Amino acid sequence: MKSAIVHDPRFSSLIVDHAQLEQLASGCRWAEGPAYFPAGRYLVWSDIPNNRMMRFDETDGSVSVFRAASNNSNGNATDREGRLVTCEHLTRRITRTEHDGSVTVFADRFEGKRLNSPNDVVVKSDGSVWFTDPTYGIDSEYEGDLAESEIGASNVYRIDPGSGAVTEVVRDRVRPNGLAFSPDEKTLYVGDTGASHVPGLPITITAYCVSPDGASVSEPRAFTRCSEGAFDGFRVDERGNLWTSAGRNVFCYASDGTHIGTIPLEEIVANVCFGGPKRNRLYICAQTSLYALYVKTRGASVIGRTLDWNRPADV
């Protein structure tokens, strides 16, 4: 299987010609939400229907169960202190796992109403937590508990790092799914997979301008439309390129919205993240398996901006 297909010369500078796509783990029902922990050189991801979180150890290649039960966890991220931030379908909340293993609830309601089923999450450099809240975890019993939406809409929310207040930041999407910031955090990318509920609705990624105060967005513009499968989860590299799931592929888009390259797989791709000591290993969650491919770019930090993981967080 060819590891990468070049559609634009810019993609050639991002790939290693002889690097091979590696299958690192299998046996999941729906692999999602990868998050990398540089201090331990391991990756955590969700196996949503199996109600567990898995762990891949980069130092020896071993795979183990990180957490079971996981409350049908979906998207994951790490904050500036290296703590795990998780979207949970079953409990319909956002949590943080502390260094001692205890769990702190960040948010489970908006204006007194229960969240739908938080899906994907990113932590901004100011410590605020941004997450999408479509209904996939309450649409059936497969990835959570069947229930009606109390909010009656699917939005993107921000949790203030000081007060803990939850505010709506994006309310014009049908089913917001993946999200990521540009390296300078001036743009928020939001995927919309609303075609799952509105037949014929285009599957898109929209780019929003982040306000100067960093707490809201405006001026949405169309970034790209999906030509195959769906945009589920995605991440941005330090050059501003966006790497996203798209059917049985990872698509790479330049910051101007041009589809510059494709990484084909044999399974439906759900989400990606960058890891490794140099942040140049692209981890891919694809249906039943975890894959990885070394590339010639580094991921923008999982907190939304480039950060040297070998330095203290306040440098």
RASULJO-V141065 format. One record per backbone hydrogen bond with DSSP energy under -0.5 kcal/mol. CO is the residue of the C=O (numbers start at 1). NH is the residue of the N-H. E is the energy in kcal/mol with one decimal. If there is no record, write none. Layout:
co = [CO & CO]
nh = [NH & NH]
e = [E & E]
This chain:
co = [5 & 5 & 8 & 8 & 9 & 9 & 10 & 11 & 11 & 12 & 14 & 15 & 16 & 22 & 22 & 25 & 30 & 32 & 35 & 36 & 37 & 37 & 37 & 41 & 42 & 43 & 44 & 45 & 46 & 47 & 48 & 51 & 51 & 52 & 53 & 53 & 54 & 55 & 55 & 56 & 56 & 57 & 57 & 62 & 64 & 64 & 67 & 71 & 71 & 72 & 75 & 77 & 79 & 83 & 84 & 85 & 86 & 86 & 87 & 87 & 88 & 92 & 93 & 94 & 94 & 95 & 96 & 96 & 97 & 98 & 102 & 104 & 104 & 107 & 108 & 110 & 113 & 119 & 120 & 122 & 122 & 124 & 128 & 128 & 129 & 130 & 131 & 132 & 133 & 134 & 135 & 135 & 138 & 153 & 155 & 156 & 156 & 157 & 158 & 158 & 159 & 160 & 165 & 165 & 167 & 170 & 175 & 178 & 180 & 182 & 186 & 187 & 187 & 188 & 189 & 190 & 191 & 192 & 193 & 194 & 194 & 198 & 202 & 203 & 204 & 205 & 205 & 206 & 206 & 207 & 208 & 209 & 211 & 216 & 218 & 221 & 224 & 230 & 230 & 232 & 233 & 235 & 236 & 237 & 241 & 241 & 242 & 242 & 243 & 244 & 247 & 248 & 249 & 250 & 251 & 252 & 252 & 253 & 254 & 258 & 258 & 260 & 260 & 261 & 262 & 262 & 263 & 270 & 271 & 273 & 275 & 276 & 279 & 280 & 280 & 281 & 281 & 282 & 283 & 284 & 284 & 285 & 285 & 286 & 286 & 287 & 288 & 289 & 290 & 290 & 291 & 292 & 293 & 294 & 298 & 301 & 302 & 307 & 308 & 312]
nh = [7 & 262 & 11 & 12 & 12 & 13 & 13 & 14 & 15 & 15 & 296 & 17 & 19 & 24 & 292 & 290 & 48 & 46 & 44 & 38 & 40 & 41 & 42 & 58 & 37 & 56 & 35 & 54 & 32 & 52 & 51 & 69 & 70 & 47 & 66 & 67 & 45 & 57 & 64 & 43 & 58 & 60 & 61 & 57 & 55 & 66 & 53 & 90 & 91 & 89 & 87 & 85 & 82 & 79 & 97 & 77 & 88 & 95 & 74 & 89 & 93 & 115 & 88 & 106 & 107 & 86 & 98 & 104 & 84 & 101 & 98 & 96 & 106 & 94 & 115 & 113 & 110 & 75 & 132 & 124 & 130 & 127 & 124 & 130 & 159 & 122 & 157 & 119 & 155 & 117 & 138 & 139 & 147 & 155 & 133 & 169 & 170 & 131 & 160 & 167 & 129 & 164 & 160 & 167 & 158 & 156 & 193 & 191 & 189 & 185 & 210 & 182 & 189 & 208 & 180 & 206 & 177 & 204 & 196 & 197 & 198 & 201 & 204 & 226 & 192 & 223 & 224 & 190 & 208 & 221 & 188 & 218 & 214 & 211 & 209 & 207 & 205 & 232 & 247 & 178 & 245 & 243 & 300 & 240 & 237 & 243 & 244 & 253 & 235 & 251 & 269 & 265 & 246 & 263 & 244 & 260 & 261 & 242 & 257 & 254 & 260 & 7 & 8 & 252 & 5 & 264 & 250 & 233 & 285 & 283 & 281 & 279 & 299 & 282 & 295 & 275 & 283 & 293 & 273 & 286 & 291 & 270 & 271 & 288 & 289 & 31 & 28 & 286 & 24 & 25 & 284 & 22 & 282 & 16 & 238 & 304 & 123 & 309 & 311 & 315]
e = [-0.5 & -2.3 & -2.3 & -0.6 & -0.8 & -0.7 & -0.5 & -1.8 & -0.7 & -0.6 & -3.1 & -0.6 & -1.5 & -0.7 & -1.8 & -2.0 & -1.5 & -3.0 & -2.8 & -0.6 & -0.8 & -1.2 & -1.5 & -2.4 & -3.0 & -2.8 & -2.3 & -3.1 & -2.7 & -1.4 & -1.9 & -0.5 & -0.8 & -2.8 & -2.5 & -1.8 & -1.9 & -0.5 & -2.2 & -2.5 & -0.7 & -0.6 & -2.2 & -2.8 & -2.7 & -0.6 & -2.8 & -1.9 & -0.5 & -1.6 & -2.8 & -3.2 & -1.9 & -1.8 & -2.9 & -2.1 & -0.5 & -2.4 & -2.8 & -0.5 & -1.4 & -0.6 & -2.7 & -2.9 & -1.4 & -2.6 & -0.6 & -3.1 & -0.8 & -1.9 & -3.2 & -2.6 & -0.6 & -2.8 & -1.9 & -1.8 & -2.8 & -1.9 & -2.1 & -0.6 & -2.8 & -2.2 & -2.6 & -0.5 & -3.0 & -2.5 & -2.8 & -2.3 & -0.5 & -0.8 & -1.9 & -0.9 & -2.2 & -0.5 & -1.8 & -3.0 & -1.6 & -2.2 & -0.6 & -2.4 & -1.6 & -1.3 & -2.6 & -0.5 & -2.4 & -2.5 & -2.2 & -2.8 & -3.3 & -2.0 & -2.5 & -2.3 & -0.5 & -2.8 & -1.7 & -2.7 & -2.6 & -1.2 & -2.0 & -2.1 & -2.4 & -2.3 & -0.6 & -3.4 & -2.5 & -2.2 & -1.6 & -2.4 & -0.5 & -2.3 & -2.5 & -2.3 & -2.2 & -2.9 & -2.5 & -2.8 & -2.3 & -0.8 & -0.7 & -0.9 & -1.9 & -3.1 & -1.9 & -2.0 & -2.6 & -0.5 & -0.5 & -3.0 & -2.1 & -2.7 & -3.0 & -2.9 & -2.1 & -2.8 & -2.9 & -2.1 & -1.4 & -3.0 & -2.3 & -2.5 & -1.0 & -2.5 & -1.7 & -2.7 & -3.1 & -0.6 & -2.1 & -2.2 & -2.9 & -3.3 & -2.0 & -1.7 & -2.4 & -0.6 & -2.7 & -2.4 & -0.8 & -1.7 & -1.9 & -0.6 & -2.9 & -3.2 & -1.6 & -1.0 & -2.3 & -2.8 & -2.4 & -2.7 & -3.0 & -1.4 & -2.7 & -2.9 & -3.1 & -0.6 & -3.4 & -2.2 & -0.9 & -0.8 & -2.0 & -1.7]
